[in-house]
Amino acid sequence: GIMNGAQALGAFLDAHGDGVASVIVDRDYTLGSQTAFDTTLPRALAERGVTRDAWRHTVTTINERLEYAERIDCWSVLGNVLAVATCFLSLLCARRTRYDAALDRI
C-alpha cells in the first residue's frame, strides 16, 4: 500500500523489525551551543518516501524537547549547586585512602 510520510519514516526507523535503526542527522549550529538538529530532509529518507513535512515535524519536536531539557532555571541551578556541595562534603567525610598515604611517602 501507499504510506504517508510519517508512516514511511516509522517504517524506515524500524526497518530491521527490532525497533532499532539509526539515521545520521546534521546538527544545527545556528543557535550556538544549544543542541538542535537540522530540519533538512536527508536524501536517504526522501528516497524511501519520507515527506519533508513529516521529517520537519519530527525534528522540530525533538529540538523543542532538547530546548526544554537544556533550559536553565532555579531548579537546575540548585541541583548543580547541591551536586558540587555533595562532592566537597564527601571529601571532608572520607578518610584518607591507602593511595593518598602512599603518595605522601613519595
Gaussian input, Z-matrix of N, CA and C with variables (Angstrom, degrees):
# hf/3-21g

backbone

0 1
 N
 C     1     B1
 C     2     B2     1     A1
 N     3     B3     2     A2     1     D1
 C     4     B4     3     A3     2     D2
 C     5     B5     4     A4     3     D3
 N     6     B6     5     A5     4     D4
 C     7     B7     6     A6     5     D5
 C     8     B8     7     A7     6     D6
 N     9     B9     8     A8     7     D7
 C    10    B10     9     A9     8     D8
 C    11    B11    10    A10     9     D9
 N    12    B12    11    A11    10    D10
 C    13    B13    12    A12    11    D11
 C    14    B14    13    A13    12    D12
 N    15    B15    14    A14    13    D13
 C    16    B16    15    A15    14    D14
 C    17    B17    16    A16    15    D15
 N    18    B18    17    A17    16    D16
 C    19    B19    18    A18    17    D17
 C    20    B20    19    A19    18    D18
 N    21    B21    20    A20    19    D19
 C    22    B22    21    A21    20    D20
 C    23    B23    22    A22    21    D21
 N    24    B24    23    A23    22    D22
 C    25    B25    24    A24    23    D23
 C    26    B26    25    A25    24    D24
 N    27    B27    26    A26    25    D25
 C    28    B28    27    A27    26    D26
 C    29    B29    28    A28    27    D27
 N    30    B30    29    A29    28    D28
 C    31    B31    30    A30    29    D29
 C    32    B32    31    A31    30    D30
 N    33    B33    32    A32    31    D31
 C    34    B34    33    A33    32    D32
 C    35    B35    34    A34    33    D33
 N    36    B36    35    A35    34    D34
 C    37    B37    36    A36    35    D35
 C    38    B38    37    A37    36    D36
 N    39    B39    38    A38    37    D37
 C    40    B40    39    A39    38    D38
 C    41    B41    40    A40    39    D39
 N    42    B42    41    A41    40    D40
 C    43    B43    42    A42    41    D41
 C    44    B44    43    A43    42    D42
 N    45    B45    44    A44    43    D43
 C    46    B46    45    A45    44    D44
 C    47    B47    46    A46    45    D45
 N    48    B48    47    A47    46    D46
 C    49    B49    48    A48    47    D47
 C    50    B50    49    A49    48    D48
 N    51    B51    50    A50    49    D49
 C    52    B52    51    A51    50    D50
 C    53    B53    52    A52    51    D51
 N    54    B54    53    A53    52    D52
 C    55    B55    54    A54    53    D53
 C    56    B56    55    A55    54    D54
 N    57    B57    56    A56    55    D55
 C    58    B58    57    A57    56    D56
 C    59    B59    58    A58    57    D57
 N    60    B60    59    A59    58    D58
 C    61    B61    60    A60    59    D59
 C    62    B62    61    A61    60    D60
 N    63    B63    62    A62    61    D61
 C    64    B64    63    A63    62    D62
 C    65    B65    64    A64    63    D63
 N    66    B66    65    A65    64    D64
 C    67    B67    66    A66    65    D65
 C    68    B68    67    A67    66    D66
 N    69    B69    68    A68    67    D67
 C    70    B70    69    A69    68    D68
 C    71    B71    70    A70    69    D69
 N    72    B72    71    A71    70    D70
 C    73    B73    72    A72    71    D71
 C    74    B74    73    A73    72    D72
 N    75    B75    74    A74    73    D73
 C    76    B76    75    A75    74    D74
 C    77    B77    76    A76    75    D75
 N    78    B78    77    A77    76    D76
 C    79    B79    78    A78    77    D77
 C    80    B80    79    A79    78    D78
 N    81    B81    80    A80    79    D79
 C    82    B82    81    A81    80    D80
 C    83    B83    82    A82    81    D81
 N    84    B84    83    A83    82    D82
 C    85    B85    84    A84    83    D83
 C    86    B86    85    A85    84    D84
 N    87    B87    86    A86    85    D85
 C    88    B88    87    A87    86    D86
 C    89    B89    88    A88    87    D87
 N    90    B90    89    A89    88    D88
 C    91    B91    90    A90    89    D89
 C    92    B92    91    A91    90    D90
 N    93    B93    92    A92    91    D91
 C    94    B94    93    A93    92    D92
 C    95    B95    94    A94    93    D93
 N    96    B96    95    A95    94    D94
 C    97    B97    96    A96    95    D95
 C    98    B98    97    A97    96    D96
 N    99    B99    98    A98    97    D97
 C   100   B100    99    A99    98    D98
 C   101   B101   100   A100    99    D99
 N   102   B102   101   A101   100   D100
 C   103   B103   102   A102   101   D101
 C   104   B104   103   A103   102   D102
 N   105   B105   104   A104   103   D103
 C   106   B106   105   A105   104   D104
 C   107   B107   106   A106   105   D105
 N   108   B108   107   A107   106   D106
 C   109   B109   108   A108   107   D107
 C   110   B110   109   A109   108   D108
 N   111   B111   110   A110   109   D109
 C   112   B112   111   A111   110   D110
 C   113   B113   112   A112   111   D111
 N   114   B114   113   A113   112   D112
 C   115   B115   114   A114   113   D113
 C   116   B116   115   A115   114   D114
 N   117   B117   116   A116   115   D115
 C   118   B118   117   A117   116   D116
 C   119   B119   118   A118   117   D117
 N   120   B120   119   A119   118   D118
 C   121   B121   120   A120   119   D119
 C   122   B122   121   A121   120   D120
 N   123   B123   122   A122   121   D121
 C   124   B124   123   A123   122   D122
 C   125   B125   124   A124   123   D123
 N   126   B126   125   A125   124   D124
 C   127   B127   126   A126   125   D125
 C   128   B128   127   A127   126   D126
 N   129   B129   128   A128   127   D127
 C   130   B130   129   A129   128   D128
 C   131   B131   130   A130   129   D129
 N   132   B132   131   A131   130   D130
 C   133   B133   132   A132   131   D131
 C   134   B134   133   A133   132   D132
 N   135   B135   134   A134   133   D133
 C   136   B136   135   A135   134   D134
 C   137   B137   136   A136   135   D135
 N   138   B138   137   A137   136   D136
 C   139   B139   138   A138   137   D137
 C   140   B140   139   A139   138   D138
 N   141   B141   140   A140   139   D139
 C   142   B142   141   A141   140   D140
 C   143   B143   142   A142   141   D141
 N   144   B144   143   A143   142   D142
 C   145   B145   144   A144   143   D143
 C   146   B146   145   A145   144   D144
 N   147   B147   146   A146   145   D145
 C   148   B148   147   A147   146   D146
 C   149   B149   148   A148   147   D147
 N   150   B150   149   A149   148   D148
 C   151   B151   150   A150   149   D149
 C   152   B152   151   A151   150   D150
 N   153   B153   152   A152   151   D151
 C   154   B154   153   A153   152   D152
 C   155   B155   154   A154   153   D153
 N   156   B156   155   A155   154   D154
 C   157   B157   156   A156   155   D155
 C   158   B158   157   A157   156   D156
 N   159   B159   158   A158   157   D157
 C   160   B160   159   A159   158   D158
 C   161   B161   160   A160   159   D159
 N   162   B162   161   A161   160   D160
 C   163   B163   162   A162   161   D161
 C   164   B164   163   A163   162   D162
 N   165   B165   164   A164   163   D163
 C   166   B166   165   A165   164   D164
 C   167   B167   166   A166   165   D165
 N   168   B168   167   A167   166   D166
 C   169   B169   168   A168   167   D167
 C   170   B170   169   A169   168   D168
 N   171   B171   170   A170   169   D169
 C   172   B172   171   A171   170   D170
 C   173   B173   172   A172   171   D171
 N   174   B174   173   A173   172   D172
 C   175   B175   174   A174   173   D173
 C   176   B176   175   A175   174   D174
 N   177   B177   176   A176   175   D175
 C   178   B178   177   A177   176   D176
 C   179   B179   178   A178   177   D177
 N   180   B180   179   A179   178   D178
 C   181   B181   180   A180   179   D179
 C   182   B182   181   A181   180   D180
 N   183   B183   182   A182   181   D181
 C   184   B184   183   A183   182   D182
 C   185   B185   184   A184   183   D183
 N   186   B186   185   A185   184   D184
 C   187   B187   186   A186   185   D185
 C   188   B188   187   A187   186   D186
 N   189   B189   188   A188   187   D187
 C   190   B190   189   A189   188   D188
 C   191   B191   190   A190   189   D189
 N   192   B192   191   A191   190   D190
 C   193   B193   192   A192   191   D191
 C   194   B194   193   A193   192   D192
 N   195   B195   194   A194   193   D193
 C   196   B196   195   A195   194   D194
 C   197   B197   196   A196   195   D195
 N   198   B198   197   A197   196   D196
 C   199   B199   198   A198   197   D197
 C   200   B200   199   A199   198   D198
 N   201   B201   200   A200   199   D199
 C   202   B202   201   A201   200   D200
 C   203   B203   202   A202   201   D201
 N   204   B204   203   A203   202   D202
 C   205   B205   204   A204   203   D203
 C   206   B206   205   A205   204   D204
 N   207   B207   206   A206   205   D205
 C   208   B208   207   A207   206   D206
 C   209   B209   208   A208   207   D207
 N   210   B210   209   A209   208   D208
 C   211   B211   210   A210   209   D209
 C   212   B212   211   A211   210   D210
 N   213   B213   212   A212   211   D211
 C   214   B214   213   A213   212   D212
 C   215   B215   214   A214   213   D213
 N   216   B216   215   A215   214   D214
 C   217   B217   216   A216   215   D215
 C   218   B218   217   A217   216   D216
 N   219   B219   218   A218   217   D217
 C   220   B220   219   A219   218   D218
 C   221   B221   220   A220   219   D219
 N   222   B222   221   A221   220   D220
 C   223   B223   222   A222   221   D221
 C   224   B224   223   A223   222   D222
 N   225   B225   224   A224   223   D223
 C   226   B226   225   A225   224   D224
 C   227   B227   226   A226   225   D225
 N   228   B228   227   A227   226   D226
 C   229   B229   228   A228   227   D227
 C   230   B230   229   A229   228   D228
 N   231   B231   230   A230   229   D229
 C   232   B232   231   A231   230   D230
 C   233   B233   232   A232   231   D231
 N   234   B234   233   A233   232   D232
 C   235   B235   234   A234   233   D233
 C   236   B236   235   A235   234   D234
 N   237   B237   236   A236   235   D235
 C   238   B238   237   A237   236   D236
 C   239   B239   238   A238   237   D237
 N   240   B240   239   A239   238   D238
 C   241   B241   240   A240   239   D239
 C   242   B242   241   A241   240   D240
 N   243   B243   242   A242   241   D241
 C   244   B244   243   A243   242   D242
 C   245   B245   244   A244   243   D243
 N   246   B246   245   A245   244   D244
 C   247   B247   246   A246   245   D245
 C   248   B248   247   A247   246   D246
 N   249   B249   248   A248   247   D247
 C   250   B250   249   A249   248   D248
 C   251   B251   250   A250   249   D249
 N   252   B252   251   A251   250   D250
 C   253   B253   252   A252   251   D251
 C   254   B254   253   A253   252   D252
 N   255   B255   254   A254   253   D253
 C   256   B256   255   A255   254   D254
 C   257   B257   256   A256   255   D255
 N   258   B258   257   A257   256   D256
 C   259   B259   258   A258   257   D257
 C   260   B260   259   A259   258   D258
 N   261   B261   260   A260   259   D259
 C   262   B262   261   A261   260   D260
 C   263   B263   262   A262   261   D261
 N   264   B264   263   A263   262   D262
 C   265   B265   264   A264   263   D263
 C   266   B266   265   A265   264   D264
 N   267   B267   266   A266   265   D265
 C   268   B268   267   A267   266   D266
 C   269   B269   268   A268   267   D267
 N   270   B270   269   A269   268   D268
 C   271   B271   270   A270   269   D269
 C   272   B272   271   A271   270   D270
 N   273   B273   272   A272   271   D271
 C   274   B274   273   A273   272   D272
 C   275   B275   274   A274   273   D273
 N   276   B276   275   A275   274   D274
 C   277   B277   276   A276   275   D275
 C   278   B278   277   A277   276   D276
 N   279   B279   278   A278   277   D277
 C   280   B280   279   A279   278   D278
 C   281   B281   280   A280   279   D279
 N   282   B282   281   A281   280   D280
 C   283   B283   282   A282   281   D281
 C   284   B284   283   A283   282   D282
 N   285   B285   284   A284   283   D283
 C   286   B286   285   A285   284   D284
 C   287   B287   286   A286   285   D285
 N   288   B288   287   A287   286   D286
 C   289   B289   288   A288   287   D287
 C   290   B290   289   A289   288   D288
 N   291   B291   290   A290   289   D289
 C   292   B292   291   A291   290   D290
 C   293   B293   292   A292   291   D291
 N   294   B294   293   A293   292   D292
 C   295   B295   294   A294   293   D293
 C   296   B296   295   A295   294   D294
 N   297   B297   296   A296   295   D295
 C   298   B298   297   A297   296   D296
 C   299   B299   298   A298   297   D297
 N   300   B300   299   A299   298   D298
 C   301   B301   300   A300   299   D299
 C   302   B302   301   A301   300   D300
 N   303   B303   302   A302   301   D301
 C   304   B304   303   A303   302   D302
 C   305   B305   304   A304   303   D303
 N   306   B306   305   A305   304   D304
 C   307   B307   306   A306   305   D305
 C   308   B308   307   A307   306   D306
 N   309   B309   308   A308   307   D307
 C   310   B310   309   A309   308   D308
 C   311   B311   310   A310   309   D309
 N   312   B312   311   A311   310   D310
 C   313   B313   312   A312   311   D311
 C   314   B314   313   A313   312   D312
 N   315   B315   314   A314   313   D313
 C   316   B316   315   A315   314   D314
 C   317   B317   316   A316   315   D315

   B1=1.4451
   B2=1.5066
   B3=1.2980
   B4=1.4558
   B5=1.5226
   B6=1.3404
   B7=1.4590
   B8=1.5160
   B9=1.3322
   B10=1.4559
   B11=1.5283
   B12=1.3294
   B13=1.4565
   B14=1.5132
   B15=1.3400
   B16=1.4605
   B17=1.5217
   B18=1.3361
   B19=1.4641
   B20=1.5204
   B21=1.3322
   B22=1.4618
   B23=1.5234
   B24=1.3373
   B25=1.4637
   B26=1.5209
   B27=1.3303
   B28=1.4612
   B29=1.5107
   B30=1.3264
   B31=1.4659
   B32=1.5189
   B33=1.3498
   B34=1.4571
   B35=1.5224
   B36=1.3314
   B37=1.4556
   B38=1.5215
   B39=1.3354
   B40=1.4623
   B41=1.5338
   B42=1.3285
   B43=1.4589
   B44=1.5202
   B45=1.3293
   B46=1.4619
   B47=1.5165
   B48=1.3393
   B49=1.4495
   B50=1.5155
   B51=1.3365
   B52=1.4574
   B53=1.5235
   B54=1.3294
   B55=1.4547
   B56=1.5169
   B57=1.3359
   B58=1.4552
   B59=1.5219
   B60=1.2955
   B61=1.4651
   B62=1.5173
   B63=1.2994
   B64=1.4530
   B65=1.5199
   B66=1.3008
   B67=1.4596
   B68=1.5174
   B69=1.3002
   B70=1.4600
   B71=1.5178
   B72=1.3300
   B73=1.4556
   B74=1.5207
   B75=1.3142
   B76=1.4615
   B77=1.5195
   B78=1.3325
   B79=1.4594
   B80=1.5179
   B81=1.3159
   B82=1.4554
   B83=1.5247
   B84=1.3235
   B85=1.4618
   B86=1.5240
   B87=1.3283
   B88=1.4638
   B89=1.5219
   B90=1.3353
   B91=1.4615
   B92=1.5265
   B93=1.3167
   B94=1.4550
   B95=1.5116
   B96=1.3245
   B97=1.4641
   B98=1.5241
   B99=1.3197
   B100=1.4674
   B101=1.5302
   B102=1.3328
   B103=1.4518
   B104=1.5211
   B105=1.3199
   B106=1.4639
   B107=1.5196
   B108=1.3203
   B109=1.4558
   B110=1.5210
   B111=1.3217
   B112=1.4509
   B113=1.5301
   B114=1.3201
   B115=1.4643
   B116=1.5278
   B117=1.3257
   B118=1.4618
   B119=1.5227
   B120=1.3178
   B121=1.4673
   B122=1.5257
   B123=1.3500
   B124=1.4659
   B125=1.5353
   B126=1.3050
   B127=1.4669
   B128=1.5351
   B129=1.3362
   B130=1.4657
   B131=1.5265
   B132=1.3300
   B133=1.4631
   B134=1.5234
   B135=1.3214
   B136=1.4654
   B137=1.5219
   B138=1.3280
   B139=1.4621
   B140=1.5234
   B141=1.3295
   B142=1.4714
   B143=1.5272
   B144=1.3237
   B145=1.4520
   B146=1.5104
   B147=1.3289
   B148=1.4575
   B149=1.5272
   B150=1.3156
   B151=1.4648
   B152=1.5213
   B153=1.3282
   B154=1.4653
   B155=1.5284
   B156=1.3370
   B157=1.4679
   B158=1.5258
   B159=1.3306
   B160=1.4715
   B161=1.5240
   B162=1.3296
   B163=1.4653
   B164=1.5247
   B165=1.3357
   B166=1.4631
   B167=1.5351
   B168=1.3297
   B169=1.4693
   B170=1.5340
   B171=1.3335
   B172=1.4705
   B173=1.5201
   B174=1.3154
   B175=1.4660
   B176=1.5291
   B177=1.3192
   B178=1.4598
   B179=1.5283
   B180=1.3241
   B181=1.4659
   B182=1.5245
   B183=1.3322
   B184=1.4685
   B185=1.5247
   B186=1.3352
   B187=1.4663
   B188=1.5362
   B189=1.3316
   B190=1.4702
   B191=1.5249
   B192=1.3249
   B193=1.4644
   B194=1.5215
   B195=1.3342
   B196=1.4649
   B197=1.5236
   B198=1.3208
   B199=1.4634
   B200=1.5309
   B201=1.3146
   B202=1.4610
   B203=1.5382
   B204=1.3282
   B205=1.4688
   B206=1.5249
   B207=1.3196
   B208=1.4615
   B209=1.5272
   B210=1.3171
   B211=1.4600
   B212=1.5339
   B213=1.3195
   B214=1.4638
   B215=1.5236
   B216=1.3337
   B217=1.4567
   B218=1.5270
   B219=1.2947
   B220=1.4740
   B221=1.5209
   B222=1.3333
   B223=1.4642
   B224=1.5244
   B225=1.3197
   B226=1.4678
   B227=1.5233
   B228=1.3278
   B229=1.4698
   B230=1.5275
   B231=1.3377
   B232=1.4566
   B233=1.5318
   B234=1.3289
   B235=1.4615
   B236=1.5150
   B237=1.3279
   B238=1.4668
   B239=1.5286
   B240=1.3202
   B241=1.4673
   B242=1.5288
   B243=1.3341
   B244=1.4645
   B245=1.5290
   B246=1.3238
   B247=1.4656
   B248=1.5242
   B249=1.3264
   B250=1.4668
   B251=1.5262
   B252=1.3288
   B253=1.4731
   B254=1.5256
   B255=1.3138
   B256=1.4639
   B257=1.5216
   B258=1.3100
   B259=1.4723
   B260=1.5265
   B261=1.3261
   B262=1.4614
   B263=1.5164
   B264=1.3208
   B265=1.4631
   B266=1.5226
   B267=1.3193
   B268=1.4653
   B269=1.5218
   B270=1.3293
   B271=1.4585
   B272=1.5351
   B273=1.3160
   B274=1.4654
   B275=1.5266
   B276=1.3271
   B277=1.4655
   B278=1.5280
   B279=1.2841
   B280=1.4681
   B281=1.5279
   B282=1.3080
   B283=1.4575
   B284=1.5254
   B285=1.2825
   B286=1.4650
   B287=1.5194
   B288=1.2854
   B289=1.4607
   B290=1.5304
   B291=1.3050
   B292=1.4587
   B293=1.5293
   B294=1.3199
   B295=1.4642
   B296=1.5310
   B297=1.3470
   B298=1.4653
   B299=1.5338
   B300=1.3185
   B301=1.4658
   B302=1.5291
   B303=1.3318
   B304=1.4615
   B305=1.5256
   B306=1.3054
   B307=1.4768
   B308=1.5230
   B309=1.3323
   B310=1.4685
   B311=1.5359
   B312=1.3276
   B313=1.4626
   B314=1.5321
   B315=1.3022
   B316=1.4864
   B317=1.5025
   A1=110.43
   A2=113.65
   A3=121.04
   A4=108.51
   A5=116.20
   A6=121.34
   A7=109.10
   A8=115.54
   A9=117.43
   A10=108.34
   A11=117.14
   A12=120.59
   A13=113.71
   A14=117.56
   A15=120.58
   A16=110.73
   A17=117.66
   A18=120.88
   A19=110.77
   A20=116.97
   A21=121.01
   A22=110.57
   A23=116.70
   A24=120.39
   A25=109.87
   A26=117.33
   A27=121.02
   A28=112.16
   A29=117.26
   A30=121.36
   A31=110.77
   A32=117.48
   A33=120.14
   A34=110.59
   A35=116.62
   A36=120.04
   A37=112.08
   A38=117.78
   A39=121.40
   A40=109.64
   A41=115.60
   A42=120.68
   A43=113.57
   A44=117.11
   A45=120.74
   A46=112.49
   A47=117.69
   A48=120.94
   A49=114.45
   A50=117.23
   A51=119.85
   A52=111.90
   A53=116.65
   A54=120.38
   A55=113.42
   A56=117.40
   A57=120.90
   A58=109.20
   A59=115.71
   A60=121.61
   A61=106.51
   A62=116.76
   A63=118.79
   A64=110.06
   A65=113.75
   A66=122.29
   A67=105.75
   A68=117.55
   A69=121.14
   A70=107.67
   A71=115.30
   A72=121.66
   A73=107.74
   A74=116.34
   A75=121.04
   A76=110.84
   A77=115.57
   A78=121.15
   A79=109.23
   A80=116.01
   A81=123.41
   A82=106.63
   A83=116.69
   A84=121.41
   A85=112.99
   A86=117.82
   A87=119.94
   A88=112.02
   A89=118.42
   A90=122.02
   A91=112.07
   A92=117.66
   A93=121.51
   A94=111.35
   A95=116.16
   A96=119.82
   A97=113.60
   A98=117.70
   A99=120.31
   A100=109.49
   A101=116.14
   A102=120.39
   A103=109.65
   A104=116.25
   A105=122.10
   A106=108.01
   A107=115.56
   A108=121.03
   A109=110.68
   A110=115.21
   A111=123.15
   A112=109.58
   A113=116.61
   A114=120.66
   A115=112.78
   A116=117.14
   A117=120.22
   A118=109.50
   A119=116.59
   A120=122.46
   A121=110.66
   A122=117.95
   A123=120.19
   A124=111.25
   A125=115.89
   A126=121.22
   A127=111.56
   A128=117.40
   A129=120.45
   A130=111.59
   A131=116.51
   A132=119.54
   A133=111.06
   A134=116.21
   A135=119.62
   A136=110.57
   A137=116.03
   A138=120.45
   A139=112.33
   A140=116.97
   A141=121.15
   A142=112.04
   A143=116.54
   A144=120.49
   A145=116.38
   A146=118.09
   A147=120.31
   A148=107.99
   A149=116.98
   A150=120.28
   A151=110.82
   A152=115.32
   A153=120.57
   A154=110.82
   A155=116.49
   A156=119.75
   A157=111.78
   A158=117.09
   A159=120.53
   A160=109.80
   A161=116.88
   A162=120.88
   A163=111.11
   A164=115.81
   A165=120.49
   A166=110.43
   A167=117.41
   A168=121.08
   A169=110.09
   A170=116.78
   A171=121.22
   A172=111.34
   A173=116.95
   A174=121.09
   A175=110.85
   A176=117.87
   A177=120.48
   A178=110.81
   A179=117.18
   A180=121.14
   A181=110.73
   A182=117.08
   A183=120.95
   A184=110.32
   A185=117.19
   A186=121.05
   A187=111.55
   A188=117.22
   A189=120.70
   A190=110.63
   A191=117.40
   A192=120.36
   A193=111.35
   A194=117.25
   A195=120.10
   A196=111.30
   A197=116.51
   A198=120.55
   A199=110.26
   A200=116.75
   A201=120.84
   A202=110.49
   A203=116.59
   A204=120.79
   A205=111.91
   A206=117.50
   A207=121.60
   A208=113.64
   A209=116.36
   A210=120.45
   A211=110.34
   A212=115.42
   A213=120.79
   A214=108.02
   A215=115.17
   A216=120.89
   A217=108.69
   A218=116.24
   A219=120.57
   A220=111.79
   A221=117.48
   A222=120.77
   A223=112.00
   A224=117.68
   A225=118.63
   A226=110.75
   A227=117.32
   A228=120.61
   A229=109.65
   A230=117.23
   A231=121.24
   A232=110.59
   A233=117.28
   A234=120.59
   A235=112.58
   A236=116.75
   A237=120.53
   A238=111.71
   A239=116.88
   A240=120.11
   A241=110.05
   A242=116.95
   A243=120.34
   A244=111.57
   A245=117.57
   A246=120.48
   A247=111.00
   A248=117.17
   A249=121.14
   A250=110.26
   A251=116.47
   A252=119.82
   A253=110.60
   A254=117.27
   A255=121.25
   A256=110.85
   A257=116.61
   A258=119.96
   A259=110.92
   A260=117.01
   A261=119.81
   A262=111.43
   A263=117.85
   A264=120.46
   A265=111.21
   A266=117.05
   A267=119.36
   A268=110.93
   A269=117.61
   A270=120.42
   A271=111.17
   A272=116.22
   A273=119.81
   A274=111.14
   A275=116.70
   A276=121.13
   A277=113.13
   A278=117.23
   A279=120.62
   A280=109.92
   A281=114.98
   A282=118.38
   A283=108.35
   A284=115.02
   A285=118.86
   A286=109.33
   A287=114.94
   A288=119.52
   A289=110.16
   A290=114.97
   A291=121.01
   A292=109.53
   A293=116.19
   A294=121.32
   A295=109.79
   A296=117.13
   A297=120.14
   A298=111.43
   A299=116.01
   A300=120.01
   A301=110.88
   A302=117.11
   A303=120.58
   A304=110.29
   A305=117.62
   A306=120.75
   A307=110.93
   A308=116.93
   A309=119.85
   A310=111.82
   A311=116.37
   A312=119.78
   A313=112.12
   A314=117.30
   A315=120.55
   A316=111.19
   D1=171.03
   D2=178.92
   D3=-87.69
   D4=131.43
   D5=179.77
   D6=-104.92
   D7=145.69
   D8=171.55
   D9=-79.26
   D10=176.37
   D11=-175.19
   D12=-60.47
   D13=-40.75
   D14=-179.24
   D15=-67.12
   D16=-39.36
   D17=177.82
   D18=-65.56
   D19=-39.60
   D20=178.54
   D21=-63.91
   D22=-40.44
   D23=178.12
   D24=-63.94
   D25=-45.09
   D26=178.20
   D27=-62.04
   D28=-41.13
   D29=178.94
   D30=-65.48
   D31=-38.27
   D32=178.81
   D33=-66.28
   D34=-42.41
   D35=-177.22
   D36=-69.52
   D37=-20.91
   D38=178.50
   D39=-115.83
   D40=36.80
   D41=-175.20
   D42=-61.55
   D43=-29.02
   D44=-178.17
   D45=-91.67
   D46=-3.27
   D47=178.73
   D48=76.79
   D49=2.81
   D50=-179.03
   D51=-107.91
   D52=6.59
   D53=179.60
   D54=77.66
   D55=5.35
   D56=-177.86
   D57=-122.67
   D58=127.08
   D59=175.41
   D60=-155.77
   D61=167.11
   D62=179.32
   D63=-133.57
   D64=145.74
   D65=176.44
   D66=-135.68
   D67=130.53
   D68=177.15
   D69=-87.81
   D70=120.98
   D71=-178.32
   D72=-119.60
   D73=130.52
   D74=179.84
   D75=-67.70
   D76=144.95
   D77=174.51
   D78=-76.66
   D79=151.41
   D80=174.91
   D81=-106.53
   D82=107.95
   D83=-176.55
   D84=-94.64
   D85=8.85
   D86=-178.01
   D87=-67.99
   D88=-18.98
   D89=-179.92
   D90=-97.07
   D91=11.49
   D92=-179.82
   D93=82.68
   D94=-128.42
   D95=-175.55
   D96=-85.93
   D97=-4.73
   D98=178.46
   D99=-66.56
   D100=134.81
   D101=179.87
   D102=-72.96
   D103=122.15
   D104=177.61
   D105=-155.11
   D106=153.73
   D107=-179.31
   D108=-114.58
   D109=150.02
   D110=-179.49
   D111=-69.89
   D112=135.89
   D113=-178.50
   D114=-89.58
   D115=5.54
   D116=177.34
   D117=-70.38
   D118=128.66
   D119=-177.61
   D120=-68.68
   D121=120.05
   D122=176.23
   D123=-63.20
   D124=143.32
   D125=-177.61
   D126=-57.74
   D127=-39.75
   D128=-178.35
   D129=-59.88
   D130=-35.60
   D131=179.07
   D132=-77.47
   D133=-37.66
   D134=178.54
   D135=-61.73
   D136=-38.38
   D137=179.63
   D138=-67.69
   D139=-18.95
   D140=-179.88
   D141=-99.91
   D142=10.07
   D143=173.69
   D144=94.47
   D145=6.94
   D146=177.77
   D147=-75.77
   D148=129.58
   D149=-178.89
   D150=-84.71
   D151=157.68
   D152=177.75
   D153=-60.70
   D154=-40.27
   D155=-178.98
   D156=-64.41
   D157=-43.52
   D158=179.49
   D159=-63.97
   D160=-43.18
   D161=179.82
   D162=-64.85
   D163=-47.47
   D164=-178.87
   D165=-60.85
   D166=-41.31
   D167=178.88
   D168=-62.76
   D169=-45.09
   D170=-179.05
   D171=-62.04
   D172=-49.88
   D173=-176.94
   D174=-69.45
   D175=-37.71
   D176=177.64
   D177=-62.99
   D178=-40.55
   D179=176.93
   D180=-62.09
   D181=-45.19
   D182=178.05
   D183=-61.74
   D184=-44.95
   D185=-179.80
   D186=-61.60
   D187=-39.44
   D188=178.52
   D189=-64.83
   D190=-40.17
   D191=179.44
   D192=-68.89
   D193=-37.05
   D194=176.10
   D195=-66.25
   D196=-39.66
   D197=178.05
   D198=-61.44
   D199=-43.09
   D200=178.17
   D201=-63.18
   D202=-43.46
   D203=-177.89
   D204=-64.78
   D205=-32.15
   D206=-176.69
   D207=-92.78
   D208=-1.05
   D209=-178.36
   D210=-63.67
   D211=136.17
   D212=178.48
   D213=-95.17
   D214=123.71
   D215=176.44
   D216=-139.99
   D217=-177.10
   D218=-177.49
   D219=-58.40
   D220=-40.52
   D221=-177.09
   D222=-68.53
   D223=-38.53
   D224=178.97
   D225=-69.53
   D226=-37.84
   D227=177.39
   D228=-65.10
   D229=-46.66
   D230=179.53
   D231=-60.21
   D232=-42.69
   D233=178.51
   D234=-60.16
   D235=-41.02
   D236=178.99
   D237=-69.59
   D238=-39.84
   D239=177.91
   D240=-62.72
   D241=-44.14
   D242=178.54
   D243=-64.72
   D244=-36.63
   D245=178.69
   D246=-63.96
   D247=-44.35
   D248=178.87
   D249=-66.32
   D250=-42.47
   D251=179.53
   D252=-62.68
   D253=-39.14
   D254=178.49
   D255=-62.06
   D256=-41.21
   D257=178.62
   D258=-61.83
   D259=-45.50
   D260=-179.56
   D261=-68.42
   D262=-37.73
   D263=177.99
   D264=-64.73
   D265=-37.17
   D266=179.50
   D267=-65.12
   D268=-31.94
   D269=176.63
   D270=-66.99
   D271=-35.79
   D272=179.46
   D273=-71.35
   D274=-33.88
   D275=-176.32
   D276=-86.49
   D277=-23.08
   D278=-175.01
   D279=-78.33
   D280=142.12
   D281=176.42
   D282=-81.07
   D283=163.17
   D284=178.68
   D285=-65.00
   D286=140.23
   D287=-179.86
   D288=-87.95
   D289=164.26
   D290=176.46
   D291=-59.55
   D292=-36.26
   D293=-179.92
   D294=-63.40
   D295=-45.32
   D296=179.04
   D297=-61.58
   D298=-42.17
   D299=178.98
   D300=-62.70
   D301=-40.53
   D302=179.78
   D303=-66.17
   D304=-38.52
   D305=177.92
   D306=-64.51
   D307=-37.45
   D308=178.80
   D309=-63.40
   D310=-30.70
   D311=-178.57
   D312=-80.07
   D313=-11.77
   D314=-178.49
   D315=-77.13

